[in-house]
Amino acid sequence: MRLMQILLSQAEAGAETYFEKVAAAFAQQDGIEQHLVIEALPSREARLNSAGVQYTAVPMGLISRPLLYDFTLHKAVREFKPDLIVTWVNRASKKCPPTSAVVVGRLGGYYDINNYRKCQHLIVNTPDLVRHVTDNGWSADHVSMISNFGELPDSLQIPQPLPDIPADHTVLLALGRLHKKKAHDILIKAMPKIANATLLIAGDGELQEPLQTLANELNVADRVKLLGLRKDVFNLFQRADICVFPSRFEPLGNVVLEAWATATPLVAAASQGPSWLVQHEENGLLFAVDDVDACAEQVNRIIQDPELAQRLVQGGRRKFEAEFSMDVIIGQYRALFEQLINEKLKGERQHGN
């Protein structure tokens, strides 16, 4: 199978990070020749090089972009001759060149379906996104629900230093852009109610200064560490005692899967994705969105009850291995891709007859 995946984005957020994980996973699959098309971005290229992933980078320079962007994209598709193309995020799906390959759009959010009209099939990662695309006119026969996997490939990790943390502190880890919907403010507001704990927040964004100001005002700045964008997430999980995911809005929540994969006890706000994934007190603890007191209460339960923490870790691991491991999810991708390619070939033979 000749598989091409296209991501045309300069962001390094959740969708883009997961694209890299999927690309690294497929690079290790027998029987698949993979090639990516990405926008030139040195940090992404370094990680893909480390993972042994083949790619073409379309130019992003002030002069080269208007002159060569579309030309490079079209040339890459034409020369690779893929059997199937996966387009990630809106721009790639809109700009996918004319091709004889099967084109599959991958959605991880509530995007405008009009951006995916060049696609013959869609992959979404939650049941509610199936509802979203079908409610907006997409045929149910041409959409598949394949969720995400939780492993953090070593090849994509770029180690960075960690701040000093008191030896007797519980380490809390929160991941995500510094954006209102990620609700890091709720977790910072909970910190005065959580004794002897240090909070690591990994992510960058426009709320860096307001969140730091909030920590200062609550006198917890010495226990709240804003780490910025990190690409050593596995190392952060290894240092963490508890993962806290306070997001106000989350279609899925890769952080949940990563916590399960790394055997880290999980506390999450009961937003859309975590509510679907997590069974309260079985594989994680849930609290109401924006409820500071409940967030602190659930974190303190884990700190004070090691048996509860171990039970949550075991429950998360069971669900992860059954439904959200790399082997399970990549196996579902492969089966779908083979089915779509075979259906196309069958249709071509029938048409030829």
C-alpha positions as CSV (number, residue, x, y, z in Angstrom):
1,M,0.0,0.0,0.0
2,R,1.3,3.4,-0.9
3,L,0.0,5.8,1.7
4,M,0.3,9.6,1.6
5,Q,-0.6,11.8,4.5
6,I,-0.9,15.6,4.1
7,L,-0.8,18.2,6.9
8,L,-0.7,21.8,5.9
9,S,-0.4,23.6,9.2
10,Q,2.2,25.6,11.2
11,A,0.6,24.8,14.5
12,E,2.0,22.3,17.0
13,A,-1.3,21.6,18.8
14,G,-3.1,18.4,19.5
15,A,-4.1,17.5,15.9
16,E,-0.7,18.2,14.6
17,T,1.0,16.2,17.4
18,Y,-1.2,13.3,16.7
19,F,-0.5,13.5,13.0
20,E,3.2,13.0,13.9
21,K,2.4,10.0,16.1
22,V,0.4,8.3,13.4
23,A,3.1,9.0,10.8
24,A,5.7,7.5,13.1
25,A,3.6,4.5,13.7
26,F,2.9,3.8,10.0
27,A,6.7,4.2,9.3
28,Q,7.1,1.0,11.3
29,Q,4.4,-1.0,9.5
30,D,5.3,-3.8,7.1
31,G,3.7,-3.6,3.7
32,I,3.1,0.2,3.7
33,E,5.2,2.7,1.9
34,Q,4.4,6.1,3.4
35,H,5.2,9.6,2.3
36,L,4.1,12.9,4.0
37,V,3.5,16.4,2.7
38,I,3.9,19.1,5.3
39,E,4.6,22.8,5.4
40,A,8.2,23.5,6.1
41,L,8.7,23.8,9.8
42,P,12.1,22.9,11.2
43,S,10.9,21.6,14.6
44,R,8.4,19.2,12.9
45,E,11.0,18.1,10.3
46,A,13.5,17.3,13.1
47,R,11.0,15.0,14.8
48,L,10.0,13.3,11.6
49,N,13.7,12.8,10.7
50,S,14.3,11.2,14.1
51,A,11.3,8.9,13.5
52,G,12.5,7.8,10.1
53,V,9.5,9.3,8.3
54,Q,9.8,10.3,4.6
55,Y,8.3,13.6,3.7
56,T,8.2,16.6,1.3
57,A,8.2,20.0,2.9
58,V,6.3,22.7,0.9
59,P,8.1,26.1,1.1
60,M,6.9,28.8,3.5
61,G,9.3,31.7,2.6
62,L,8.0,35.1,1.7
63,I,9.0,34.6,-1.9
64,S,9.0,30.8,-2.2
65,R,5.6,30.3,-0.7
66,P,3.5,32.2,-3.3
67,L,5.7,30.8,-6.1
68,L,6.2,27.2,-5.1
69,Y,3.7,26.1,-2.5
70,D,1.0,24.7,-4.8
71,F,3.6,23.4,-7.3
72,T,5.5,21.4,-4.7
73,L,2.3,20.0,-3.2
74,H,1.0,18.9,-6.7
75,K,4.4,17.5,-7.7
76,A,4.7,15.4,-4.5
77,V,1.3,13.8,-5.1
78,R,2.0,13.2,-8.8
79,E,5.4,11.6,-8.2
80,F,4.6,9.4,-5.2
81,K,1.4,8.0,-6.9
82,P,-0.4,7.1,-3.7
83,D,-3.1,4.5,-3.4
84,L,-4.7,6.5,-0.6
85,I,-4.3,10.0,0.8
86,V,-5.2,11.0,4.3
87,T,-5.8,14.8,4.6
88,W,-5.4,16.3,8.1
89,V,-7.1,19.5,9.2
90,N,-9.0,21.9,6.9
91,R,-6.4,23.3,4.7
92,A,-5.0,20.0,3.5
93,S,-8.5,18.8,2.7
94,K,-9.3,21.9,0.7
95,K,-6.0,22.0,-1.2
96,C,-5.6,18.3,-2.0
97,P,-4.6,18.1,-5.7
98,P,-6.6,16.1,-8.3
99,T,-5.7,12.5,-7.9
100,S,-6.8,8.9,-8.8
101,A,-6.1,7.9,-5.1
102,V,-8.8,7.4,-2.5
103,V,-8.9,10.6,-0.5
104,V,-9.8,10.3,3.2
105,G,-10.3,13.3,5.4
106,R,-9.5,13.0,9.1
107,L,-11.4,15.2,11.6
108,G,-10.6,15.5,15.2
109,G,-13.0,18.4,15.9
110,Y,-16.3,20.0,14.9
111,Y,-15.0,21.4,11.6
112,D,-16.9,22.8,8.6
113,I,-17.8,19.8,6.4
114,N,-17.6,22.0,3.3
115,N,-13.8,21.8,3.6
116,Y,-13.9,18.0,2.9
117,R,-15.8,17.9,-0.4
118,K,-12.7,16.5,-2.1
119,C,-12.8,13.5,0.2
120,Q,-14.5,10.2,-0.5
121,H,-14.5,9.1,3.1
122,L,-14.1,10.6,6.5
123,I,-12.4,9.4,9.7
124,V,-13.6,10.9,13.0
125,N,-12.4,10.0,16.5
126,T,-15.5,10.1,18.6
127,P,-19.2,9.0,18.2
128,D,-20.4,12.6,18.6
129,L,-18.2,13.6,15.6
130,V,-20.0,10.9,13.6
131,R,-23.2,12.7,14.5
132,H,-21.7,16.1,13.6
133,V,-20.7,15.1,10.1
134,T,-23.9,13.1,9.3
135,D,-26.1,16.0,10.7
136,N,-24.2,18.2,8.2
137,G,-25.1,16.1,5.2
138,W,-22.3,13.5,5.0
139,S,-23.4,10.0,4.2
140,A,-23.2,7.6,7.1
141,D,-21.8,4.9,4.7
142,H,-18.8,7.1,4.1
143,V,-17.7,7.9,7.6
144,S,-15.7,5.7,10.1
145,M,-15.1,6.2,13.8
146,I,-11.5,5.4,14.7
147,S,-10.3,6.9,17.9
148,N,-6.7,7.9,18.9
149,F,-4.0,5.8,20.5
150,G,-2.2,6.8,23.7
151,E,1.5,5.7,23.2
152,L,4.1,8.4,23.1
153,P,6.8,7.2,20.6
154,D,10.4,7.7,21.8
155,S,11.4,8.8,18.4
156,L,9.3,12.0,18.7
157,Q,10.6,12.9,22.1
158,I,13.0,15.9,22.5
159,P,14.3,16.0,26.1
160,Q,14.2,19.3,27.9
161,P,15.1,20.2,31.5
162,L,12.6,20.2,34.3
163,P,12.4,22.7,37.2
164,D,13.5,21.8,40.7
165,I,10.6,20.2,42.7
166,P,10.7,19.6,46.4
167,A,11.2,15.9,47.2
168,D,8.1,15.7,49.3
169,H,5.7,17.3,46.8
170,T,3.1,15.5,44.7
171,V,3.7,16.4,41.0
172,L,0.6,17.3,39.1
173,L,0.8,17.5,35.3
174,A,-1.5,19.4,32.9
175,L,-1.0,19.5,29.2
176,G,-2.6,21.7,26.5
177,R,-2.5,25.1,24.9
178,L,-2.8,28.1,27.2
179,H,-6.3,28.8,25.9
180,K,-9.5,29.6,27.7
181,K,-11.1,26.3,26.7
182,K,-8.3,24.3,28.4
183,A,-9.2,25.8,31.8
184,H,-5.8,25.9,33.3
185,D,-7.1,28.8,35.4
186,I,-9.4,26.3,37.2
187,L,-6.5,24.1,38.2
188,I,-4.4,27.0,39.3
189,K,-7.3,28.2,41.5
190,A,-7.5,24.8,43.0
191,M,-3.8,24.8,44.0
192,P,-4.3,26.6,47.3
193,K,-6.5,23.7,48.3
194,I,-3.9,21.1,47.4
195,A,-1.1,21.0,49.9
196,N,2.5,20.0,49.2
197,A,2.0,19.8,45.4
198,T,3.8,21.3,42.4
199,L,1.8,21.8,39.2
200,L,3.6,21.5,35.8
201,I,1.7,23.0,32.9
202,A,3.1,22.1,29.5
203,G,1.8,24.3,26.6
204,D,2.1,27.7,25.1
205,G,-0.4,30.3,24.1
206,E,-1.9,33.7,24.7
207,L,-2.8,33.1,28.3
208,Q,0.8,32.7,29.6
209,E,0.9,36.1,31.3
210,P,-2.6,36.0,32.8
211,L,-2.0,32.5,34.2
212,Q,1.2,33.6,35.7
213,T,-0.5,36.6,37.2
214,L,-3.2,34.4,38.6
215,A,-0.6,32.1,40.3
216,N,1.1,35.2,41.8
217,E,-2.2,36.6,43.1
218,L,-3.1,33.2,44.8
219,N,0.4,33.0,46.3
220,V,1.1,29.6,44.5
221,A,3.6,30.9,41.9
222,D,6.4,28.9,43.6
223,R,4.3,25.7,43.0
224,V,3.0,26.4,39.5
225,K,5.5,25.9,36.7
226,L,4.5,27.1,33.2
227,L,6.9,25.1,31.1
228,G,5.9,26.4,27.6
229,L,5.6,24.1,24.6
230,R,7.2,20.7,25.3
231,K,8.0,17.8,23.0
232,D,9.1,15.4,25.7
233,V,5.6,14.5,27.0
234,F,6.6,11.0,28.0
235,N,9.3,12.4,30.3
236,L,6.8,14.7,31.8
237,F,4.4,11.8,32.5
238,Q,7.3,9.8,34.0
239,R,7.9,12.7,36.5
240,A,4.1,13.2,37.3
241,D,2.2,11.6,40.1
242,I,-1.2,12.7,38.9
243,C,-2.4,14.0,35.5
244,V,-5.1,16.6,35.7
245,F,-7.1,17.6,32.6
246,P,-9.5,20.5,33.5
247,S,-10.6,21.3,29.9
248,R,-13.9,23.1,29.4
249,F,-14.3,21.8,25.9
250,E,-12.7,18.7,24.5
251,P,-14.1,16.5,21.6
252,L,-11.8,13.6,22.6
253,G,-8.8,14.3,24.9
254,N,-5.5,12.7,23.9
255,V,-4.3,13.5,27.4
256,V,-6.7,10.9,28.9
257,L,-5.3,8.2,26.6
258,E,-1.7,9.2,27.3
259,A,-2.3,9.1,31.1
260,W,-3.7,5.6,30.7
261,A,-0.7,4.5,28.5
262,T,1.8,5.8,31.0
263,A,0.0,4.4,34.1
264,T,-0.6,7.9,35.6
265,P,-3.7,8.4,37.8
266,L,-6.1,10.8,36.0
267,V,-8.5,13.5,37.2
268,A,-10.5,15.2,34.4
269,A,-13.3,17.7,33.9
270,A,-16.5,16.1,32.6
271,S,-16.4,17.7,29.2
272,Q,-17.5,16.0,26.0
273,G,-14.5,13.7,25.3
274,P,-13.5,12.8,28.9
275,S,-17.1,12.0,29.8
276,W,-17.2,9.5,26.9
277,L,-13.8,8.0,27.7
278,V,-13.7,7.9,31.5
279,Q,-15.7,5.8,33.9
280,H,-15.7,7.7,37.2
281,E,-13.8,5.8,39.9
282,E,-13.0,3.0,37.6
283,N,-10.3,4.4,35.3
284,G,-10.2,8.1,36.4
285,L,-12.0,10.7,38.5
286,L,-14.3,13.3,37.0
287,F,-15.4,16.7,38.3
288,A,-17.9,19.2,37.0
289,V,-16.5,21.7,34.4
290,D,-15.3,24.9,36.1
291,D,-15.8,23.5,39.6
292,V,-12.6,24.5,41.5
293,D,-13.6,22.9,44.8
294,A,-14.5,19.6,43.1
295,C,-11.2,19.6,41.1
296,A,-9.2,20.0,44.3
297,E,-11.3,17.4,46.1
298,Q,-10.7,14.7,43.4
299,V,-6.9,15.4,43.3
300,N,-6.7,15.2,47.1
301,R,-8.6,11.9,47.0
302,I,-5.8,10.4,44.9
303,I,-3.1,11.9,47.0
304,Q,-4.6,10.6,50.2
305,D,-5.6,7.1,48.9
306,P,-2.8,5.2,47.2
307,E,-5.1,2.2,46.7
308,L,-7.5,4.3,44.8
309,A,-4.7,5.6,42.7
310,Q,-3.6,2.1,41.8
311,R,-7.1,1.0,41.0
312,L,-7.6,3.9,38.6
313,V,-4.2,3.1,36.9
314,Q,-5.2,-0.6,36.5
315,G,-8.6,0.3,35.1
316,G,-7.2,2.8,32.7
317,R,-4.6,0.3,31.5
318,R,-7.2,-2.3,30.8
319,K,-9.3,0.1,28.7
320,F,-6.3,1.4,26.9
321,E,-5.0,-2.0,25.9
322,A,-8.5,-3.2,24.8
323,E,-9.5,-0.1,22.8
324,F,-6.8,2.7,22.5
325,S,-3.4,1.1,22.0
326,M,-1.3,1.8,18.9
327,D,-1.7,-1.8,17.7
328,V,-5.5,-1.6,18.0
329,I,-5.9,1.8,16.3
330,I,-3.3,1.4,13.6
331,G,-4.9,-2.0,12.8
332,Q,-8.3,-0.3,12.4
333,Y,-6.7,2.3,10.1
334,R,-5.0,-0.4,8.0
335,A,-8.2,-2.5,7.7
336,L,-10.2,0.6,6.5
337,F,-7.5,1.7,4.1
338,E,-7.4,-1.8,2.5
339,Q,-11.1,-1.9,2.3
340,L,-11.4,1.5,0.6
341,I,-8.6,0.7,-1.9
342,N,-10.1,-2.7,-2.8
343,E,-13.6,-1.1,-3.3
344,K,-12.0,1.4,-5.6
345,L,-10.2,-1.3,-7.6
346,K,-13.4,-3.4,-7.8
347,G,-15.3,-0.4,-9.1
348,E,-12.7,0.3,-11.7
349,R,-12.8,-3.3,-12.9
350,Q,-16.6,-3.2,-13.1
351,H,-16.5,0.1,-15.0
352,G,-13.9,-1.3,-17.3
353,N,-16.1,-4.3,-18.0
